[in-house]
Amino acid sequence: MNNTIENLKIFKNNLTQVRKNHYIDVAFKLFTKQEIYKFNTSLYVNTKKTGKKKYSAFDIKCEEMNFDFFTKEEEVELVKILYIVNLIQERYLNDECTYEEALEEVNKITDISLVKTQQDDSNITIIGKEIDDIYIERVKSLSLDNGYIAKHKDLKIVYTPLHGTGISIIPQALKAYGFENVSIVSPQAIPDGNFPTCVSPNPEEPSALELGLRQAQSEDADILLATDPDADREAIAVKKKNGEWVLLNGNQTATLFSYYLLKRWSEEGKLNGKQYIIKTIVTTEMIKKVAERFGVDCFDTLTGFKHIAAKIRELDGVKEFIGGGEESFGFLIGDFVRDKDAVSGCCILAEMAAYAASNGETLYDMLLNLYTEFGFYQEKQVSVVKKGKSGAEEIAKMMNDFRNTPP
């Protein structure tokens, strides 16, 4: 009963065999708490201007299996069911009530319209263009350009938002920086939580950039930029002088960011010994070498931008933050966002490409020069997935083993 896929098949059968208020009973008995959490976070709800809610296809790893478990009608019904489960999540899943108490509460609900919420439209303020304009101005303030963007304003940039939110602001931000030759990967420019053109919209996955790379090659672009669905991580592909395209990994991108920022701060005479950058403990040590070269402190934090933001807060008023990031393609320039930000990231990457071009180089050339100066660093990411209840138990055991018997 620990096999999620088999349990989903059983659950599907129950959709047509038992009454709705018994579906919850089936769900609780078939799935672990971790699986229910996972299902809840898989829901994608699109609210139209009419106020009606349209539920998207409910894909529970179906893409990986290459077939659907549910009909469209069953998907809608399942979304409703799991939405009800979500209402008691804080109580049952956090062990604040028993299974029987949770089930009793859920069984009182016979229709989704009976679900009580605290929604009050008067408490919702829609953010308009005026906020976007203020934000873009702040992003522009991060620029270290001294004229090379104007000389290379026609730098050919291909950009893909991977069906995410970046399409709403990154093209405008690049234009505000002065770049006039930005081409959008149209099939991926439509926000869609089903991500129909890629297996995974994760910029760490080379397959996510396949469409963008094909367009960049066909248009003979200079760089390809991509952002993840919530536009807080960016990826870049650069071109060698022989025309071959190279996808930079997160460590290479973070190193280029760090070098460019520190070099330009140095050239502008802005370094006085009070500045610093940040990386996480799993991010390349090459960044620390770059920081030493410019006499700037480099702090390590635990993995995750919450730790980087905490370090920035700790040093508020003491030292000046320049930039920081991690190997998973997240980077932050300046401290007004306090989280990884692909909007400013894409703008500075394009600016870096213009800077390199002004020196007769590409970003790939710049990276090779860094290897020549600081030594060659190579890494390859390996993703190990542990699924379901057994996977959670394996992870817990590994962590306990590391704590109790460290290598």
C-alpha positions as CSV (number, residue, x, y, z in Angstrom):
1,M,0.0,0.0,0.0
2,N,3.0,2.3,0.0
3,N,3.1,2.6,-3.8
4,T,1.5,5.9,-4.6
5,I,0.8,5.0,-8.2
6,E,-1.1,1.9,-7.3
7,N,-3.0,3.8,-4.6
8,L,-4.0,6.4,-7.2
9,K,-5.5,3.7,-9.3
10,I,-7.5,2.4,-6.3
11,F,-8.6,5.9,-5.5
12,K,-9.8,6.3,-9.1
13,N,-11.9,3.2,-8.8
14,N,-13.5,4.5,-5.7
15,L,-14.5,7.7,-7.4
16,T,-17.3,5.8,-9.2
17,Q,-18.0,3.2,-6.6
18,V,-18.7,5.1,-3.3
19,R,-20.4,8.2,-2.3
20,K,-18.5,11.5,-2.2
21,N,-18.3,11.8,1.6
22,H,-16.5,8.4,1.6
23,Y,-13.8,9.5,-0.8
24,I,-12.1,11.4,2.1
25,D,-12.2,8.1,4.1
26,V,-10.5,6.4,1.2
27,A,-7.9,9.2,0.8
28,F,-6.9,9.1,4.4
29,K,-6.5,5.4,4.4
30,L,-4.6,5.1,1.2
31,F,-2.1,7.9,1.3
32,T,0.5,9.1,3.8
33,K,0.5,12.6,5.2
34,Q,3.4,13.5,3.0
35,E,1.6,12.3,-0.1
36,I,-1.5,14.4,0.8
37,Y,0.7,17.4,1.3
38,K,2.2,16.8,-2.1
39,F,-1.2,16.5,-3.8
40,N,-2.4,19.7,-2.2
41,T,0.6,21.6,-3.4
42,S,0.0,20.2,-6.9
43,L,-3.3,22.0,-7.3
44,Y,-3.4,24.8,-9.9
45,V,-6.3,27.1,-9.7
46,N,-6.9,29.8,-12.3
47,T,-9.4,32.5,-11.4
48,K,-10.9,34.3,-14.3
49,K,-12.2,37.8,-14.4
50,T,-15.7,36.4,-14.1
51,G,-14.9,35.2,-10.6
52,K,-15.5,31.6,-11.6
53,K,-12.8,29.1,-10.8
54,K,-11.5,26.7,-13.4
55,Y,-9.6,23.7,-12.2
56,S,-6.8,22.6,-14.5
57,A,-6.0,19.0,-15.2
58,F,-4.8,17.4,-12.0
59,D,-1.6,15.7,-12.9
60,I,0.0,13.6,-10.2
61,K,3.2,12.7,-11.9
62,C,1.2,11.6,-14.8
63,E,3.6,13.2,-17.3
64,E,6.3,10.9,-16.0
65,M,4.1,7.9,-16.5
66,N,2.9,9.0,-19.9
67,F,-0.7,8.3,-19.3
68,D,-3.6,9.9,-17.3
69,F,-5.3,8.3,-14.4
70,F,-8.5,10.4,-14.4
71,T,-11.1,11.7,-16.9
72,K,-11.7,15.4,-16.9
73,E,-14.8,15.0,-14.8
74,E,-12.9,12.9,-12.3
75,E,-10.1,15.5,-12.1
76,V,-12.6,18.2,-11.2
77,E,-14.1,16.0,-8.5
78,L,-10.7,15.0,-7.2
79,V,-9.6,18.7,-6.9
80,K,-12.7,19.4,-4.9
81,I,-12.1,16.5,-2.6
82,L,-8.4,17.4,-2.0
83,Y,-9.5,21.0,-1.5
84,I,-11.7,19.9,1.3
85,V,-8.8,17.8,2.7
86,N,-6.7,20.9,2.6
87,L,-9.2,22.7,4.9
88,I,-8.3,20.4,7.8
89,Q,-4.6,20.1,6.8
90,E,-3.4,22.3,9.7
91,R,-5.3,20.2,12.2
92,Y,-5.0,16.5,11.1
93,L,-1.7,16.7,9.2
94,N,-0.1,18.5,12.1
95,D,-1.5,16.0,14.6
96,E,-3.8,18.5,16.3
97,C,-6.8,16.2,16.0
98,T,-7.4,12.5,15.5
99,Y,-8.3,10.9,12.1
100,E,-11.9,10.3,13.4
101,E,-12.3,13.9,14.4
102,A,-11.0,15.1,11.1
103,L,-13.3,12.7,9.1
104,E,-16.3,13.8,11.1
105,E,-15.7,17.4,10.3
106,V,-15.1,16.7,6.6
107,N,-18.2,14.5,6.3
108,K,-20.4,17.5,7.3
109,I,-19.5,19.0,3.9
110,T,-21.7,17.8,1.1
111,D,-20.9,20.5,-1.4
112,I,-17.9,22.7,-2.2
113,S,-20.1,25.8,-1.8
114,L,-20.6,24.9,1.9
115,V,-16.9,25.4,2.6
116,K,-16.5,28.4,4.8
117,T,-13.6,30.7,4.0
118,Q,-12.4,34.1,5.2
119,Q,-12.3,35.5,1.7
120,D,-13.2,39.2,1.6
121,D,-12.5,40.9,-1.7
122,S,-12.3,44.3,0.1
123,N,-9.0,43.0,1.7
124,I,-7.4,42.4,-1.8
125,T,-5.5,45.2,-3.4
126,I,-4.6,44.7,-7.1
127,I,-1.1,45.9,-7.8
128,G,-0.9,47.9,-11.0
129,K,1.6,49.3,-13.4
130,E,2.7,52.0,-11.0
131,I,4.3,49.4,-8.7
132,D,6.0,47.7,-11.7
133,D,7.4,51.1,-12.8
134,I,8.9,51.7,-9.3
135,Y,10.3,48.2,-9.2
136,I,11.9,48.5,-12.6
137,E,13.5,51.8,-11.6
138,R,15.0,50.1,-8.6
139,V,16.3,47.3,-10.9
140,K,17.8,50.0,-13.2
141,S,19.6,51.5,-10.2
142,L,21.6,48.3,-9.9
143,S,23.2,48.8,-13.4
144,L,27.0,49.3,-13.5
145,D,27.0,50.3,-17.2
146,N,29.3,53.1,-18.2
147,G,28.3,53.3,-21.9
148,Y,28.8,49.8,-23.3
149,I,25.0,48.9,-23.3
150,A,24.4,51.8,-25.7
151,K,27.2,50.5,-28.0
152,H,25.7,47.0,-27.9
153,K,22.0,47.8,-27.6
154,D,21.4,45.5,-30.5
155,L,22.8,42.5,-28.6
156,K,20.6,39.6,-29.8
157,I,18.9,38.2,-26.7
158,V,16.4,35.2,-26.8
159,Y,14.3,35.0,-23.7
160,T,11.9,32.2,-22.5
161,P,9.8,32.5,-19.3
162,L,9.0,28.8,-19.4
163,H,5.3,29.5,-19.2
164,G,5.8,31.5,-16.0
165,T,5.4,35.0,-14.7
166,G,8.6,36.4,-16.1
167,I,6.9,37.3,-19.4
168,S,5.0,40.1,-17.5
169,I,8.0,42.1,-16.6
170,I,11.4,40.9,-17.8
171,P,11.0,42.1,-21.4
172,Q,10.1,45.5,-20.1
173,A,13.1,45.5,-17.7
174,L,15.5,44.6,-20.5
175,K,14.1,47.4,-22.6
176,A,14.5,49.8,-19.7
177,Y,18.2,48.8,-19.5
178,G,18.5,49.7,-23.1
179,F,18.4,46.4,-24.9
180,E,16.4,46.7,-28.2
181,N,16.8,43.3,-29.7
182,V,15.0,40.8,-27.5
183,S,13.2,37.8,-29.0
184,I,10.7,35.9,-27.1
185,V,10.2,32.1,-27.3
186,S,6.5,32.4,-28.2
187,P,5.3,28.8,-27.4
188,Q,6.6,29.3,-23.8
189,A,5.3,32.9,-23.4
190,I,1.8,31.9,-22.3
191,P,1.5,31.4,-18.6
192,D,0.4,27.8,-18.1
193,G,0.8,25.7,-15.0
194,N,0.7,22.5,-17.0
195,F,4.0,23.6,-18.7
196,P,3.0,21.8,-22.0
197,T,6.2,22.4,-23.9
198,C,8.7,21.0,-21.4
199,V,8.9,18.0,-19.1
200,S,10.1,20.3,-16.2
201,P,10.2,24.1,-16.2
202,N,13.3,23.9,-14.0
203,P,16.2,26.0,-15.5
204,E,18.6,23.5,-13.9
205,E,17.3,20.9,-16.4
206,P,18.9,21.3,-19.8
207,S,15.8,19.9,-21.4
208,A,13.8,22.9,-20.2
209,L,15.9,25.1,-22.5
210,E,15.6,23.0,-25.7
211,L,13.0,25.2,-27.4
212,G,14.9,28.4,-26.5
213,L,18.2,26.9,-27.7
214,R,16.7,26.0,-31.1
215,Q,15.4,29.5,-31.5
216,A,18.7,31.1,-30.4
217,Q,20.5,28.9,-32.9
218,S,18.1,29.7,-35.8
219,E,18.3,33.5,-35.0
220,D,22.1,33.5,-34.5
221,A,21.5,35.1,-31.1
222,D,24.3,36.2,-28.7
223,I,22.7,34.8,-25.5
224,L,19.7,32.8,-24.3
225,L,18.0,33.8,-21.1
226,A,15.5,31.6,-19.2
227,T,13.6,32.1,-16.0
228,D,11.7,29.6,-13.9
229,P,7.9,29.9,-13.5
230,D,8.0,32.3,-10.6
231,A,10.9,34.3,-12.1
232,D,13.3,34.1,-9.2
233,R,15.9,31.9,-10.9
234,E,17.6,32.5,-14.2
235,A,19.6,30.4,-16.6
236,I,21.8,31.4,-19.4
237,A,23.2,29.8,-22.5
238,V,26.2,31.5,-24.2
239,K,27.9,31.0,-27.6
240,K,31.5,30.2,-28.3
241,K,33.3,32.0,-31.1
242,N,32.9,28.9,-33.3
243,G,29.1,29.1,-32.9
244,E,28.7,26.2,-30.5
245,W,26.2,26.9,-27.6
246,V,27.0,26.2,-24.0
247,L,24.6,26.0,-21.1
248,L,26.2,27.5,-18.0
249,N,25.5,25.8,-14.7
250,G,24.5,27.6,-11.5
251,N,28.1,27.7,-10.1
252,Q,29.5,29.2,-13.4
253,T,26.6,31.8,-13.5
254,A,27.1,32.8,-9.9
255,T,30.8,33.2,-10.4
256,L,30.3,35.4,-13.4
257,F,27.9,37.5,-11.4
258,S,30.3,37.9,-8.5
259,Y,33.3,38.7,-10.7
260,Y,31.5,41.3,-12.8
261,L,29.9,43.0,-9.8
262,L,33.2,43.2,-7.9
263,K,35.3,44.2,-11.0
264,R,32.9,47.0,-11.8
265,W,32.6,48.2,-8.2
266,S,36.5,48.2,-8.2
267,E,36.7,50.1,-11.5
268,E,34.2,52.7,-10.1
269,G,36.2,53.1,-6.9
270,K,33.3,52.0,-4.8
271,L,35.2,49.3,-2.8
272,N,36.4,50.5,0.6
273,G,36.8,47.3,2.6
274,K,33.2,47.4,4.0
275,Q,31.5,45.4,1.2
276,Y,30.7,41.7,1.1
277,I,29.2,38.9,-1.0
278,I,27.4,35.7,0.1
279,K,27.3,32.2,-1.2
280,T,25.8,29.0,0.3
281,I,28.0,26.1,1.6
282,V,27.2,24.0,-1.5
283,T,28.2,26.7,-4.0
284,T,31.6,26.8,-5.7
285,E,34.6,27.9,-3.7
286,M,35.7,29.8,-6.8
287,I,33.5,32.7,-5.7
288,K,35.6,33.0,-2.5
289,K,38.7,33.2,-4.6
290,V,37.2,36.0,-6.7
291,A,36.2,37.9,-3.5
292,E,39.8,37.5,-2.1
293,R,41.2,39.0,-5.4
294,F,39.2,42.2,-4.8
295,G,39.7,42.3,-1.0
296,V,36.0,41.7,-0.3
297,D,34.6,39.4,2.4
298,C,32.7,36.3,1.3
299,F,30.4,34.7,3.8
300,D,29.0,31.2,3.6
301,T,25.5,30.4,4.7
302,L,23.4,27.2,4.9
303,T,21.5,26.3,1.7
304,G,18.5,28.4,0.9
305,F,17.9,32.1,0.4
306,K,16.3,32.6,3.7
307,H,19.8,32.1,5.2
308,I,21.3,34.6,2.8
309,A,18.6,37.1,3.7
310,A,19.2,36.5,7.4
311,K,22.9,37.3,6.9
312,I,22.0,40.5,5.1
313,R,19.8,41.5,8.0
314,E,22.5,40.6,10.5
315,L,25.0,42.9,8.7
316,D,22.5,45.8,8.1
317,G,24.3,49.1,8.9
318,V,27.6,47.3,9.5
319,K,28.7,46.2,6.0
320,E,27.4,46.8,2.4
321,F,25.9,43.8,0.5
322,I,26.9,43.6,-3.2
323,G,25.4,40.3,-4.3
324,G,25.0,36.7,-3.4
325,G,23.6,33.4,-4.6
326,E,23.7,29.7,-4.8
327,E,24.4,26.9,-7.3
328,S,20.7,26.3,-8.1
329,F,20.6,29.4,-10.3
330,G,19.3,31.9,-7.7
331,F,21.2,35.2,-7.3
332,L,20.5,38.5,-5.7
333,I,22.1,41.9,-6.7
334,G,21.6,44.6,-4.1
335,D,19.5,44.2,-1.0
336,F,16.1,45.8,-1.7
337,V,14.4,42.5,-2.6
338,R,16.0,40.2,0.0
339,D,15.3,37.1,-2.1
340,K,16.7,35.6,-5.3
341,D,15.4,37.7,-8.2
342,A,15.6,36.7,-11.9
343,V,14.4,40.1,-13.1
344,S,17.5,41.9,-12.0
345,G,19.5,38.8,-12.7
346,C,18.5,38.7,-16.4
347,C,19.2,42.4,-16.7
348,I,22.7,42.1,-15.2
349,L,23.5,39.0,-17.3
350,A,22.6,41.0,-20.5
351,E,24.7,43.9,-19.2
352,M,27.6,41.5,-18.6
353,A,27.3,40.3,-22.2
354,A,27.5,43.8,-23.4
355,Y,30.5,44.5,-21.2
356,A,32.3,41.4,-22.6
357,A,31.4,42.5,-26.1
358,S,32.9,45.9,-25.5
359,N,36.2,44.0,-24.8
360,G,35.8,41.9,-27.9
361,E,34.8,38.9,-25.9
362,T,31.8,36.7,-25.1
363,L,30.6,35.6,-21.7
364,Y,32.1,32.2,-22.5
365,D,35.5,34.0,-23.0
366,M,35.1,35.8,-19.7
367,L,34.5,32.5,-18.0
368,L,37.6,30.9,-19.5
369,N,39.6,33.9,-18.4
370,L,38.4,33.4,-14.9
371,Y,39.5,29.8,-15.0
372,T,42.9,30.9,-16.2
373,E,43.2,33.4,-13.3
374,F,41.6,31.4,-10.4
375,G,42.0,27.8,-11.4
376,F,39.7,25.4,-13.1
377,Y,36.6,24.2,-11.3
378,Q,34.3,21.5,-12.6
379,E,31.1,20.1,-11.1
380,K,28.1,18.1,-12.2
381,Q,24.8,17.9,-10.4
382,V,23.2,14.6,-9.7
383,S,19.6,14.5,-8.5
384,V,18.6,11.6,-6.2
385,V,14.8,11.4,-5.7
386,K,13.3,9.6,-2.8
387,K,9.5,9.2,-3.2
388,G,6.6,8.6,-0.9
389,K,6.7,7.3,2.7
390,S,9.6,5.0,2.2
391,G,11.6,7.8,0.6
392,A,10.9,10.1,3.6
393,E,12.0,7.3,5.9
394,E,15.2,6.8,3.9
395,I,16.0,10.5,4.0
396,A,15.4,10.6,7.8
397,K,17.7,7.6,8.3
398,M,20.5,9.2,6.1
399,M,20.3,12.4,8.1
400,N,20.4,10.6,11.4
401,D,23.4,8.6,10.2
402,F,25.3,11.7,9.2
403,R,24.6,13.4,12.5
404,N,25.4,10.4,14.7
405,T,28.3,9.0,12.6
406,P,29.7,11.8,10.5
407,P,32.3,10.9,7.8
